[in-house]
Amino acid sequence: MDDLSSSAFPQDRTQARSETATLLGHVMFLVAIALGFLTAGALIGQDLSQGTSLICFLAGFGMLLLQAFGGERFRVGTFAIGWLYAIALLLGLGIGPTIGYFLENDGTVLTQAAGCTALITLGMGAGGYALSKDISGWMKPLTYIILGCVAVSFVMLIFSSGGNPILSAIIGIVSALLIAVDFNYLRKHGTQNDAVWLATGIFVSIVNIFLSLLNIFGGD
């Protein structure tokens, strides 16, 4: 009896770790491809007008909301993956003129923002994944905070010039916390059916951090 129990539990744990590692690889692959679509969109959209780029960004944001509340079709399967890539492309087109401006005037700001974003993502992702405590309960409150901040930033973008560094800092900090929560959820509760929406959350948080740092570093 002791032999059976001592061999069964390690095998179960090994299988669970293997499944989690597979899910992690799947999620990060989706995030990497989404970042590729974002980059392609940003390069293509550098010469877009501000009005057109704003429409693209709002369309991507609207698709993101639809994915969040549109049910399983937008969160699981091939269609959901294509939906994620379409969101990434539209967001890239939306930030294209901003990227073009910094490339022409101060490319170091882009380098600094991208480097810091990578470090923050790596640090928060590793921390959330390694954390033994289950912090997945923070996902909804932090998401609502992000949605509120983004809504406020849209209003400020339309009715005033420039961004608010304090608001950008809040969005960046909350997005970094969400990355930790997403990776913690992946380890504690994640299944293959969660891959697309987890990848979407991580991808959007990375974009939020990058844009927040771009606004802070590039501010006058």
Secondary structure, 3 states (H helix, E strand, C coil): CHHHHHHHHHHHHHHHHHHHHHHHHHHHHHHHHHHHHHHHHHHHHHHCCHHHHHHHHHHHHHHHHHHHHCCHHHCCCHHHHHHHHHHHHHHHHHHHHHHHHHHHHCHHHHHHHHHHHHHHHHHHHHHHHHCCCCCHHHHHHHHHHHHHHHHHHHHHHHHCCCCCHHHHHHHHHHHHHHHHHHHHHHHHHCCHHHHHHHHHHHHHHHHHHHHHHHHHHCCC
